[in-house]
C-alpha cells in the first residue's frame, strides 16, 4: 500500500477521495484487517462473513464523492430523452400503463 501511495502522480494526489481510501486501506493493512475477498468463491456464506467483518470506512464523506464525466452525462441525457419520447408516445396512444412504467423506470 505504501508503494501505491508513494507512486501516485500529482493529479492523483489532488483527489482527496482516492487518497483517503488508500490511506484507510494502508491503516487496515498495517492492522492486518485488510481482506482480499474472492467473489468467485463457491462458499457464499464465507464471502458474506468476509464482507460483514471488513471494517467500515470511518469518514466516508472524505472517501467518496459523486462525480460524473462528460461522456457519462451525454449518455445519461440520451437515455432520459429516449424515456421522455416513450412516455409522450404512450400518452398520445392513451397507454397509461406504459407511461407509468416508463416514469417509474426513470
N, C-alpha and C positions, 0 to 999 in steps of 0.2 A: 504494500500500500504506500509505503514511503516513497518508493521509486515512481509510482504513478503520480503522486502529488509533486514530487521534485521535477518531473518531466513535463508538467503542464506548461503550455505556452502562455504568453501574456494575456491573450484573449480569453483563454480558458480560466485563468486565474481571476479575471474580472467577473466571471459568472459566480456570484456568491452561492447560488443554489448548488452548483456542481461541487464547489469547494467544500461546502457544508456537508454534503453527502459523503464525499471522500474522507473528510476529517472524522466524521462519525464512524465510518467503516474502519478507519485506522484505529480508533479507540476500541471498537469491538474486537478487532483482530488482536490488539495488544492484550485484551482481557480474555482471549480465547473463546469469544462468543460469536464470532463471525462464522456463519454456516454457508456451505455450498449445498444448495438444495437440488437434488436430481429429480426434475419434474417427470422424467420418463420412468421413474421407479414404479414398479407394479404394486408396491405396498403403499396404498393411498393413505392409510392411517399414519404411517411413518412420516410421509411428506406433510400431512396436516399438522402433526405434532411439531415438526421442524419449523413450519411457518408460525404456529402459535407461540412457540418458545423463543422465536427470534426477538431480541429486544427492539422496542419501538424507537423511532427517531424522536428525540426529546424536543426538538424545536422544528416542526415541520414547515412553519412559515419561512424559515431560512433555507430549507432544503428544496421546497417545491414552489414553482411559480408558473401560473398559467400563461403560456405564450402560444402564438400562432404565427407561422411563417406565411409569407405572401402566397406561396403556391397552395398551401392548405386553405387559406382564406378564399382564393379563387375557386378551388374545388368545392368548398362548402357553399359558396354563393351559387354555384351551378346546381348543386343538389337542392337547395332551397327553391331556386327558380323552377326546377322540374316538379317539385311538390306543389308549388303555387299554381302551375299550369294544370296539373292533375286535379287539384281542388276546384279551380274555376270551371274546368270541363265537366266535372262531376256535378257541380251546382247547376250549370247550364242544362244538363240532362236530368235534373231533379233527382240525382242519385245521392241522397243524403248519407246513406250508409258508407259509400266510398269516400265522400267528402270528410265525414267524421273520422274514418280510419286514417286518411292521409294527414289530417290535422293532428291526430294522436301520434302518428309516426314522427312528426316534427319534434 
